[in-house]
Amino acid sequence: MDSHCVGSTCSFGGRKIPEFMRGLGRGMREFKDAKDNIKSEIEAGMKEEKS
């Protein structure tokens, strides 16, 4: 884990890491929201078929 921190500090610089992590967090949140949306649409479609 320490080698990742050192490597990322060398690659991005100390000031860019928070910005990079915010972008990564936003991307993960968007992916989760899209995944949940698709899951709910599939479940709604399955409920309609049963009715």
GIMOKA-V573915 format. One record per pair of residues at least 24 apart in sequence whose ideal C-beta (glycine too) atoms are under 10 Angstrom apart, sorted by sequence separation. I is the first residue (numbers start at 1). J is the second residue. D is the distance in Angstrom with one decimal. If there is no record, write none. Layout:
i->{I & I}
j->{J & J}
d->{D & D}
//
This chain:
none
//
